[in-house]
Amino acid sequence: RMKDYIVNRVFSIANSIIDNGLTVREAAKRFNVSKSTVHSDVTLRLEELDKELYEEIRQVLDFNFAMRHLRGGESTRKKYIK
């Protein structure tokens, strides 16, 4: 049995990621927790709590994973423009 504050955090993070298309890193900053915590919350814990919401999160995470090489390239480009 998970503690209530963890369950609340899991759903808050999950809804925020879906509504705003956040990355794990952005969600971690917004909720002031580590990236590992966010990842555990939205994969392991969420799957246990709400299978449908987990499937939605999985789509967002998979998309972010597929696009991360583009975000990294853009960051490098901005760094050297300065």
C-alpha positions as CSV (number, residue, x, y, z in Angstrom):
1,R,0.0,0.0,0.0
2,M,1.4,3.4,-1.1
3,K,1.1,6.4,1.2
4,D,-1.5,9.0,0.2
5,Y,1.0,11.7,-0.6
6,I,2.8,9.4,-3.0
7,V,-0.4,8.5,-4.8
8,N,-1.3,12.2,-5.0
9,R,2.2,13.0,-6.4
10,V,1.9,10.2,-9.0
11,F,-1.4,11.5,-10.4
12,S,-0.3,15.2,-10.2
13,I,2.9,14.5,-12.2
14,A,1.1,12.2,-14.7
15,N,-1.7,14.7,-15.4
16,S,0.9,17.5,-15.7
17,I,2.9,15.5,-18.2
18,I,-0.1,14.7,-20.3
19,D,-1.7,18.2,-20.2
20,N,1.5,20.1,-20.9
21,G,3.6,17.5,-22.7
22,L,6.4,17.8,-20.2
23,T,9.6,15.8,-20.3
24,V,10.7,13.9,-17.3
25,R,13.3,16.5,-16.6
26,E,10.8,19.4,-16.8
27,A,8.4,17.5,-14.5
28,A,11.1,16.9,-12.0
29,K,11.9,20.6,-11.8
30,R,8.2,21.6,-11.6
31,F,7.5,19.1,-8.8
32,N,10.9,19.5,-7.0
33,V,11.8,15.8,-7.1
34,S,14.5,13.9,-8.9
35,K,14.2,12.6,-12.4
36,S,14.4,9.0,-11.0
37,T,11.4,9.7,-8.8
38,V,9.4,11.1,-11.7
39,H,10.3,8.1,-13.8
40,S,9.4,5.6,-11.1
41,D,6.1,7.4,-10.4
42,V,4.9,7.5,-14.0
43,T,6.1,4.0,-15.0
44,L,6.1,1.6,-12.0
45,R,3.7,3.2,-9.6
46,L,1.2,4.6,-12.2
47,E,0.9,1.3,-14.0
48,E,-0.2,-0.2,-10.6
49,L,-2.7,2.5,-9.9
50,D,-4.3,3.4,-13.2
51,K,-3.6,1.3,-16.3
52,E,-5.3,3.6,-18.8
53,L,-3.5,6.7,-17.6
54,Y,-0.3,4.7,-17.7
55,E,-0.9,4.0,-21.4
56,E,-1.3,7.7,-22.1
57,I,1.9,8.6,-20.3
58,R,3.7,5.9,-22.1
59,Q,2.8,7.5,-25.4
60,V,4.1,10.9,-24.2
61,L,7.3,9.4,-22.8
62,D,8.0,7.4,-26.0
63,F,7.5,10.5,-28.1
64,N,9.9,12.5,-25.9
65,F,12.4,9.7,-26.1
66,A,12.2,9.7,-29.9
67,M,12.7,13.4,-30.1
68,R,15.4,13.9,-27.5
69,H,18.2,13.9,-30.1
70,L,16.6,16.9,-31.7
71,R,16.3,18.8,-28.4
72,G,19.9,18.0,-27.7
73,G,21.0,19.3,-31.0
74,E,19.0,22.5,-30.6
75,S,20.6,23.1,-27.2
76,T,24.1,22.7,-28.6
77,R,23.2,25.1,-31.5
78,K,22.0,27.8,-29.1
79,K,25.0,27.3,-26.9
80,Y,27.4,28.2,-29.8
81,I,25.3,31.0,-31.2
82,K,26.0,33.1,-28.1
